[in-house]
Amino acid sequence: MKKILLPTDFSNNAWNAICYALDFFKTEKCEFQILHTYTPTFYRIDYMMGGPTFSALPDKGVDIAQAGLDKTLVDIKLKYNNPKHTFKTLSAFNTLTNEVLDLTETKNFDYIVMGTQGATGAKEIFLGTHTVHVIRKSKIPVLAVPVSYVFKEIRSIVFPTDYGQLYKEEDLHYLFTLSNTFESKLTILHVKEEYDLADEQQVNKKALADYFKKLNPDFVEERGKLMPEAIHEYIEEHQSGLLVIMNRKHSFLDRFLVKPNVESIGYHTQIPFLVIPDTWEEHP
């Protein structure tokens, strides 16, 4: 049984991400834990002493959190009736990023599913600070869902790489499993900013071809374009269903998240994207 963490601030955006997750994992046995974090506008002395349980003063944050979580469960039961899925709720006095990271280290979650934020432009999708922080630090895959994106069958998955390094099979397993589960066409996309692949890149490309051999992936070279725009253009042109990125140092993800493009990973990309953490020991 998979364990999926669903952070929520009770916004429409967060609800949309929950709905997407329930459809994304609809064929699998899952335990979903719905998390809401809160912080008061000012710190009370009783929090310093151990929290509201040590104080006679009521904590409105606790009541609001529980009411919101209860309503979320009711809404899920009204819209979904999947016997494969079970649900728990969590609330915490903490920042979202810290609580998510603490939980994923202690409760053996398999995925985090979060929503992105809409921007003023019709096609602009932004991550938001919380999502950026979670993606950067998480040790488990994070699935980010654009605002208002409704689940549809994932017929194609795009995995960009520069062939700069080998990937561990346990990291690639997520991608293999998703492609196999959804029976999706896997495209391994290389944005060719330089003229030819070096010998090491050729070796790493062959390793990917060998690992994904059963999926018969397409290997695509995008020439004469620059990152990250080339990936966004490819996704839009080919109407891809899911973008998968490996989170490793000096990778595509860094180029997406470094200013001035700190939120550009979702810019002009109206599809969900999955960030898989690198588990090589030299990348803690």
FIDRENTOR-934555 format. One record per residue: residue in one letter; x, y, z of N, C-alpha, C in turn. Coordinates in steps of 0.02 Angstrom, whole numbers, plus 50000, padded with zeros to 5 digits. Layout:
N
aXYZXYZXYZ;...
! end
This chain:
284
m500424994050000500005000050000500445006350000;k500305010749953500675017049951500415021950003;k500865026150029500675031350075500815038050042;i500285042050035500335048449999500175054050047;l500615059150049500505065050091500205070550048;l499645073350072499285078650036499245084850079;p499705089550072499655095750110499075099950083;t498725103550128498175107750106498135113950149;d497965119550117497795125650153497055127250145;f496675122250121495955122650110495765127350053;s496235128950010496095133049952495835128749895;n495555131849844495335128249785495915124749751;n496495128049752497095125249722497295118749756;a497285118849823497475112749861496965107149850;w496325108949848495805103949834495895100849766;n496075104949717496185102349650496755097249649;a497295098649687497855094049691497645087449724;i497215087849775496965081849807496565077649758;c496125080949720495725077349670496165074049618;y496685077549597497145074749548497485068449576;a497705068949639498045063249670497585057149674;l496955058249691496485052649697496375049249630;d496375053149577496315050149510496975047049487;f497525050349502498195048049481498335041049509;f498125039849572498255033449605497625029249611;k497145030149567496495027049575496515019449570;t497015016749536497045009449528497455006049582;e497745009949628498195007149677497925007849748;k498095003149791497915003649861498355009049893;c498035013949923498395019649951498105021850017;e498535024150060498325027850120498515035150109;f498025039450106498145046550098498115049950167;q498625053850181498615057850243498585065150223;i498055068450245497925075450227498195079950282;l498655084250265499005088350315498835095650308;h498685098750366498615106050369499075108650424;t499485113550406499915116850456499675123950467;y499805126450526499595133250542500085136350591;t500135142850589500525146650637500115152650658;p500105154350722499725160250745500055166650722;t499675172050724499955178550703500485180850751;f500465178450812501005179850860501095173650903;y501685172850930501835167050970501625168151043;r501205163651068500985164151137501475160551183;i501475162551246501945159651293501815152151303;d501175150051296501025142951308501335138551254;y501445141251193501795137351142502515136151162;m502805141051195503495140251219503525134751272;m502965133751307502955128851362502735121951339;g502555121351277502385114651252501745114251213;g501445119951198500855119751156500215121151194;p499665121651159499025123551189498765118551239;t499005112351237498775107351286499005109051356;f499515113351362499775115251427499455121751451;s498965124251414498675130651431497915130051432;a497595134051475496865134151477496575138551422;l497005142251387496775146651334496575142451273;p496015143951242495835140251181496285142051123;d496365137551077496775138651017496325138250956;k496175144050927495725144250870496045140650810;g496715140750806497045137450750496895130050748;v496865126850806496715119750808496005118450784;d495535122450807494835121550788494735122750713;i495045127950687494975129450616495275123850574;a495865121450595496195116050558495765109750557;q495485107850615495095101750618494455102350578;a494135108250581493525109250543493665108750468;g494225111650446494405111350376494565104250353;l494915100550395495085093650378494455089250376;d494005090350424493385086450424492975087750361;k492945094050341492575095850280492905092750218;t493565092650217493925089550161493745082150154;l493725078650211493545071550209492825070550184;v492375074850206491675074350183491645075450108;d492005080550084492005082050012492295076249971;i492805073049998493105067249964492595061549959;k492245060250014491755054750014491175056049967;l491005062449959490455064249914490655063349841;k491285064749825491505064649755491825058049736;y492145054749783492515048549768492275042949813;n492255037049787492065031149826492495025349804;n493145025949819493625020949796493815016349855;p493625010049852493775005549908494525004249916;k494915006149867495635005149873495965010649916;h495605015949931495895021749965495645022550036;t496105023950081495935025750150496245032550165;f495975035750219496175042650232496295043850307;k496785047950320496915050550387497035058050381;t496935061550437497065068750437497595070450489;l497965075650474498495078050519498465085650521;s498555088450581498645095650587499235097050632;a499585102450619500195103750656500325111250661;f500555113250719500805120050728501535120050705;n501625122050642502295121750613502265125150545;t502835126550516502845128850447502725122750402;l502435123850344502275118350300502895114350281;t503425117850260504025114350237504315110050292;n504395112750351504695108950406504265102950425;e503615103750426503175098250445503185092750392;v503165094750329503185089850275503835085850278;l504395089250287505035085750289505085081150350;d504835083450407504835079250467504415072950456;l503835073750428503385068050417503675063050368;t503975065550314504235060950263504835057050288;e505165059650339505745056150367505535050950419;t504925051650447504725047250502504145042550485;k503765044050432503155040250419503165036350354;n503735036150320503815031950261503305033350206;f503205039650190502775041450134503135039750069;d502735038350017503015036949951503015043049906;y502505047349913502445053249871502155058949912;i502315065049890501975071149912501625073949850;v500995075949857500645079149802500425086149824;m500635091249786500495098149804500245101949743;g499895107449755499675111649701500165117349688;t500165119749626500545125749609500075131649616;q500305137549599499905143549605499795146749537;g499205149349525499065152749463499345159749464;a499505162349405499755169249399499275173349357;t499465179449343499005183949308498915182049235;g499445179549203499385177649133499005171149124;a498675170449069498255164449058498655158049059;k499285158349037499685152249033500205151749088;e500235156749131500775156849180500585152849242;i500995148049259500905143949318501525144549361;f501435146249425502015147149468501995142249526;l502585140249547502635135449601502425138249668;g502665144049686502555146649753503115144549799;t503245148549849503815147449893503795140749929;h503215138849956503165132549993503345126649948;t503085126449888503215120849844503945120549823;v504245126349810504955126549793505375123649849;h505225125649911505625123249968505545115749978;v504935113349971504815106149979505175102249925;i505125104549862505465101149807506215100949818;r506495106449839507225106749848507465101849901;k507075101049954507325097450013507045090350021;s506505088849986506185082449997506615076549976;k506575071250015506935065149999506485059849967;i505865061849952505405057549916505115061449857;p504825058149808504565061649749504005066649767;v504015072349733503505077449742503145078449675;l502495077549676502085078549617501725085349623;a501885089949579501595096749580501065097249526;v500475099549547499895099749502499705107049488;p499705109149426499515116049409498795117549429;v498685123649447498015125849469497505124449414;s496935121549434496365120149390496495114449341;y497075111049346497215105549300496785099549320;v496395096849274495965091149286496305084849259;f496285079549298496625073449279496355070849212;k496815068649170496655065249108497165059649099;e496995054749060497435049049051498125051449027;i498645048849058499325050949042499595046548986;r499555049048926499765045148868500505046148851;s500805051448877501515052548863501845055848923;i502455053748936502865056448991503525058848962;v503725064848982504355067748958504855067849015;f505445065149001505985065049050506595068549020;p506725074849038507305078349010507955076349046;t508485075949009509145074249038509695077048994;d510255078549025510835080748986511345075048978;y511165069049002511605063149000512265064549036;g512255069149082512885071049115513115066049167;q512645062349196512815057649249512375051449244;l512605046049273512195040049279511655041149331;y511095037749322510565037849373510545031049407;k510365031049471510275024749507509625021549484;e509635014949479509035011349457508445012449504;e508575013149568508025014149615507685020849604;d508055025849578507755032249562507355031749497;l507635028449448507285027549384506675023049390;h506645019149443506095014549452505425018149456;y505415024149486504795028049489504535029449418;l504995031649376504805033349307504585027149269;f504955021749277504775015449243504085013149264;t503945013249329503315010949355502735015149330;l502815021749329502275026149306502135024949231;s502665024549191502575023349120502225016749107;n502405011749146502115005149138501385005149162;t501245008349218500575008449247500085011949200;f500285017749175499835021649132499885019649058;e500335014849044500465012848974500615019048932;s501045023248959501215029648927501825028948884;k501855033048831502455033448790502975037648827;l503565034848838504095038448873504555041748822;t504645048248830505105052048788505685054548831;i506285052548814506895054948848507165060648806;l507125066648833507245072748795507915075848813;h508325076948762508975080248772508975086748734;v509065092248770509135098848739509865099748721;k510015099448657510705099248634510975106248626;e511255108848681511545115548680512255115548653;e512565109648654513235108948626513185104448564;y513735104048526513705100748461513625093148465;d514035089848503514015082548505514055080148576;l513795074048586513835070948652514545068548665;a514795069848725515455067348745515395059748756;d515975056548762515985049248771515585047248833;e515675051048888515325049448950514565050148940;q514355055248903513645056048890513365050248849;q513765047948801513545042248761513435036048804;v513895035048851513845029248897513215029848940;n513085035848966512505036849009511855036248970;k511865038448907511275037748865511125030348852;k511635026448839511545019248828511275015848891;a511505018148949511265015149011510515016349019;l510275022249001509565023649003509185019348953;a509465018648893509145014548842509085007248865;d509605004748898509584997848923509064997048978;y509045001949024508585001349081507855001649058;f507705006049012507015007048990506845002948927;k507254998048911507174994248848506464991548840;k506164988848892505504985848887504964990948871;l505104997348886504605002548872504675005448802;n505215003648768505335006248700505275013848697;p505685017448736505615024748738505865028148675;d505625034348664505885038548611506445042848640;f507005043148603507555047648621507535053548573;v507425059548601507325065448559507865070548574;e508145073348520508635078748526508315085248503;e508315090248547508075096948530508685101248517;r508795103348454509385107148436509225114548427;g509715118648440509655125748427509195129448474;k509035126448532508615129648582508955129548649;l508715133748694509025134248760508545131848814;m508835129748869508445127848928508225134148965;p507665133949002507165128549004506615129148952;e506655134548912506115135748863506015129948815;a506565126648797506515121148749506065115548775;i506115114148839505695108848868504965110848869;h504835117048889504145119448891503835119348821;e504225121348771503975121448703503825114348678;y504265109648695504155102748674503515099948705;i503425101148770502835098648805502195101448775;e502205107948761501605111048734501465108548663;e501985107848623501895105848554501635098648549;h501875094348594501695087248590501155085248639;q500885090148675500335088948722500495083148769;s501075083648800501295078448846500865078548909;g500835072748943500395072149001500745073049068;l501395071949070501765072349134502495073949120;l502765078549158503485080249155503815077349217;v504355073649207504725070649262505435073349262;i505655075949319506315078949325506685075649384;m507325074249374507735071549428508055077349466;n507975077349531508245082649572508955080849594;r509445083449559510135082449578510515088949567;k511075089549602511455095749598511695096949526;h511685103349507511915105449441511515102049386;s510855101549397510435098149349509945103049317;f509495100249277508975104449247508575107949301;l508445104349357508025107249408508325113649436;d508985113649447509325119649471509215125449422;r509245124049359509175129349309508455131849307;f507995127549325507295129749330507195134249391;l507525132549446507365135749509507815141549528;v508365142549492508825148049508508535154549481;k508575159849521508335166349498508715168449435;p508405172149388507745175249395507175170449378;n507325164049367506795159349349506595154949407;v506575157949467506445153949527505785150149523;e505305152849487504665149449480504525147149409;s505035147249367504915146149296504795138849278;i504885134349326504775127249311504065126149286;g503605130249308502925129349285502715134349233;y503155138749212502975143949165502815141049097;h502225142649072501975140049008501935132449008;t501905129349066501815122149070501175120849109;q500685118449075500045117349107499925109949121;i500465106249132500395099149149500735097949216;p500545092749252500875091049315501605089049302;f502015089949353502705087649348502925084349412;l503295079049404503535075049460504285076149468;v504495077849529505205078749543505435072949586;i505915069049560506185063249595506855065049627;p506935063849691507575065649723508135060949702;d508725063749698509315059749683509545056449748;t509675049949747509865046449808510605044349810;w511005047049763511715045649768511985048349833;e512425044749865512685046649931513045053349928;e513345055049872513705061349868513245067249860;h512575065949855512095071349851511595070549909;p511785072649970511355071450028510715075550022;
! end
